């Protein structure tokens, strides 16, 4: 077959221009490099791993609302695309969130979900690695975070500083003051693999337990002086709410009491207890973080609840404070 050179030469500039356009497109768009030539070679492309590239502009889906559809019986999710940017030269981690809501924390992106039991938004669910590798999937990345367990500080405060058993006189309030535990602090574990920061604290709880030594003291030592003395409270004992709206700690009934949840550092305050028995109360704290790890710790200094024996009456069966 004879080649028509005149036709070939007439199309030369069109072919050249098309080749230039393809080259420019591959150079400008990292995904095209991966798909066409597998030539991603910048440090942040290599950080993403084999066969992936770093897209400097990407996006993540976020669940922003939940609504119950009475006709179908389903809890329906409302979602939006949140654009992000990855501007580091050495890795492809997300550096900027360009839209709302911002669910970036500790190198992870929380997509969120609608909890079917109650149809409410849980914005912290479905956490994925926040990278721009190969677009906006959030998967991949040259480093997978590994967080240490959360830590809990040893210190806390009690109000009043010298609590008495429930119903014993405590001026200036009267006979039913109780006590609150405050200033308990917890911290998310550090990322020991990638150095991306701390995990977020997702919950922080406290409860108290009358020590075995105090139980024995009530039954055997106090019982010798006051026949029938026994442990009145049920343990473990968890926080409750004051019934009296004029009680000094009534605000604990409507104060959330926990600050910093879903951040790397959280604090627990205003947890109200009725200490029915005198003695030492061990303080137990549990902190959980965004990767599911939890730490439970018995704080080193127990709460001492003091007994005012001048206020005791006794019968044949029990001590009545």
Rosetta blueprint (number, residue, H / E / L):
1 X L
2 X L
3 X L
4 X L
5 X H
6 X H
7 X H
8 X H
9 X H
10 X H
11 X L
12 X H
13 X H
14 X H
15 X H
16 X H
17 X H
18 X H
19 X H
20 X H
21 X H
22 X H
23 X H
24 X H
25 X H
26 X H
27 X H
28 X H
29 X L
30 X H
31 X H
32 X H
33 X H
34 X H
35 X H
36 X H
37 X H
38 X L
39 X L
40 X L
41 X L
42 X L
43 X H
44 X H
45 X H
46 X H
47 X H
48 X H
49 X L
50 X L
51 X L
52 X L
53 X L
54 X E
55 X L
56 X L
57 X E
58 X E
59 X E
60 X E
61 X E
62 X E
63 X E
64 X E
65 X E
66 X E
67 X E
68 X E
69 X E
70 X L
71 X L
72 X L
73 X L
74 X E
75 X E
76 X E
77 X E
78 X E
79 X E
80 X E
81 X E
82 X E
83 X E
84 X E
85 X E
86 X L
87 X L
88 X L
89 X L
90 X L
91 X L
92 X L
93 X E
94 X L
95 X L
96 X E
97 X E
98 X L
99 X L
100 X L
101 X L
102 X L
103 X L
104 X E
105 X E
106 X L
107 X L
108 X E
109 X E
110 X E
111 X L
112 X L
113 X E
114 X E
115 X E
116 X L
117 X L
118 X L
119 X L
120 X E
121 X E
122 X E
123 X L
124 X L
125 X L
126 X L
127 X E
128 X E
129 X E
130 X L
131 X E
132 X L
133 X E
134 X L
135 X L
136 X L
137 X L
138 X L
139 X L
140 X L
141 X L
142 X L
143 X L
144 X L
145 X L
146 X L
147 X E
148 X L
149 X L
150 X L
151 X E
152 X E
153 X L
154 X L
155 X L
156 X L
157 X E
158 X E
159 X E
160 X L
161 X L
162 X L
163 X L
164 X E
165 X L
166 X L
167 X L
168 X L
169 X L
170 X E
171 X L
172 X L
173 X L
174 X E
175 X L
176 X L
177 X L
178 X L
179 X E
180 X E
181 X E
182 X E
183 X L
184 X E
185 X E
186 X E
187 X E
188 X L
189 X L
190 X E
191 X E
192 X L
193 X L
194 X L
195 X L
196 X L
197 X L
198 X E
199 X L
200 X L
201 X E
202 X E
203 X E
204 X E
205 X E
206 X E
207 X E
208 X E
209 X E
210 X E
211 X L
212 X H
213 X H
214 X H
215 X H
216 X H
217 X H
218 X H
219 X H
220 X H
221 X H
222 X H
223 X H
224 X H
225 X H
226 X L
227 X L
228 X L
229 X L
230 X L
231 X L
232 X L
233 X L
234 X L
235 X L
236 X L
237 X E
238 X E
239 X L
240 X E
241 X L
242 X L
243 X L
244 X L
245 X L
246 X L
247 X L
248 X L
249 X L
250 X H
251 X H
252 X H
253 X H
254 X L
255 X L
256 X L
257 X L
258 X E
259 X E
260 X L
261 X L
262 X L
263 X E
264 X L
265 X E
266 X E
267 X E
268 X E
269 X L
270 X L
271 X E
272 X E
273 X E
274 X L
275 X L
276 X L
277 X L
278 X L
279 X E
280 X E
281 X E
282 X E
283 X E
284 X E
285 X E
286 X E
287 X E
288 X E
289 X E
290 X L
291 X L
292 X L
293 X L
294 X E
295 X E
296 X E
297 X E
298 X E
299 X L
300 X L
301 X L
302 X L
303 X E
304 X E
305 X E
306 X E
307 X L
308 X L
309 X H
310 X H
311 X H
312 X L
313 X E
314 X E
315 X L
316 X L
317 X L
318 X L
319 X E
320 X E
321 X L
